[in-house]
Amino acid sequence: MTMERKQFPEHKRGGYAEVWYIAYPAVLTMLSHTIMTFIDAMMVGRLGPTELAAVGLSGTLTWGLFSFFNGVVNGVNTFVAQHYGGGRFGDIGKVTWQGVYFALVSGAILILLSRYNVGLMRLLGPAEDVQRIGASYLGIRLWGGVFIVLYMCFSAFLRGIGDTRTPLKIVIFINVLNVIGDYGLIFGKFGLPRLETDGAAYATVGASAVGAFIFFAVFLSKKSSGMFSTRATWRPVPALMGRLSRVGLPIGLQWLLDMASFIVFSALIARIGTVELAASTAGLRLMHLSFMPVFGVSIAATTLVGQYIGSEEIPHAARSGYTAIKMSMAYAGAVAILFLAVPDRLVMMINQDPEVVRLGATILRVAAIFLLFDSMGIASNGCLRGAGDTRWAMFIGVGYAWFIFVPLAYVAAMTLKGGAVGAWVGATVYIIALGLTYFLRFRNGKWKSIKI
């Protein structure tokens, strides 16, 4: 496990070499997630469009419910990065433990929410068979939610100290477990029962549990304890938890309300039809090829901006941010070209229903328009998180989601009769506006004076 930040020469600090050194393990981690979700979609897609639509809608709702808790513990990254940059190593284990306690409480809340799985799916208004399949999948995933939040907390600790390699190794291992579990439990292989979509949920929960325990073991290891006092600082500290909440709650609220707007968007498409929902699900799984690796670069931006602020090297913090933004946009541009060149072939890898392929390919062409702006926004927001500028980002993200995204998607899909493609056109306007706004916030430099 990396305990010291690699020192780059003065002229290379914040440049491509340093950002890539931090980013590439996180990018590979996110690519591993992308491949796992893609293979998962391929397997579920073999069951039929209804199953693909149900898991897509239920999965969106699942992550919407997880997003608040994941967002709050993500605040650990900001504190750890700034403590590490400032040489305050003794505070790192202490603040991470506060995130652990929050994660445990989160797990209990998610288990309580699992009792309302049927009602939650009914609210989204899909066809009856989609509701039934999706509710069962949702209930299983919520029971395992605590492992996801713990996983996020320990990942934030490691990335805050600049160690993006350990999460990569753990994630690749558990994603392999997930894929094996998917194959065995969805189709009844390896002597396991055939559980179809429920099998996909059980495989994800099981792999997440294994990952959470491995992360916990790394957190309590001799190396971690020796440098960051992770074994000696386990007691709850209300004042520190309050400080963590001030940074983490805006992130959590933004993620929750952003995801809530996307849940409404998915419900809108579900009400149009099951084929449309299946096509949108296939398109979204393929869009992960763009935005998940960009999230990896965003993680590097959060870490480097936070560490350079902690060591009072603001010019290097700014340079790191601009480098991350340019790298993200270059990658997204390559994916956009792929979406324009062979969209139908990409969709056919997930589901071969002719209508799903036709609609899904059109959705990918629309997505190609906004990918550059999406990557700009994701990377810029990562920079702002590193500086602790989370409250402003929350208000902008939530405001744009509910006053631009949802209304435009509804008008384009329903009033103008654009259907699922129209809804994605509305999403395009929102994503372009949000990406530009986050970038301009980073560019104006107000984040440089924020204290956490």
Secondary structure, 3 states (H helix, E strand, C coil): CCCCCCCCCHHHCCCHHHHHHHHHHHHHHHHHHHHHHHHHHHHHHCCCHHHHHHHHHHHHHHHHHHHHHHHHHHHHHHHHHHHHHCCCCHHHHHHHHHHHHHHHHHHHHHHHHHHHHHHHHHHHCCCHHHHHHHHHHHHHHHHCHHHHHHHHHHHHHHHHCCCCHHHHHHHHHHHHHHHHHHHHHHHCCCCCCCCCHHHHHHHHHHHHHHHHHHHHHHHCCHHHHHHHCCCCCCCCCHHHHHHHHHHHHHHHHHHHHHHHHHHHHHHHHHHHCHHHHHHHHHHHHHHHHHHHHHHHHHHHHHHHHHHHHHCCCHHHHHHHHHHHHHHHHHHHHHHHHHHHHCHHHHHHCCCCCHHHHHHHHHHHHHHHHHHHHHHHHHHHHHHHHHHCCHHHHHHHHHHHHHHHHHHHHHHHHHHCCCHHHHHHHHHHHHHHHHHHHHHHHHHHCHHHHCCC
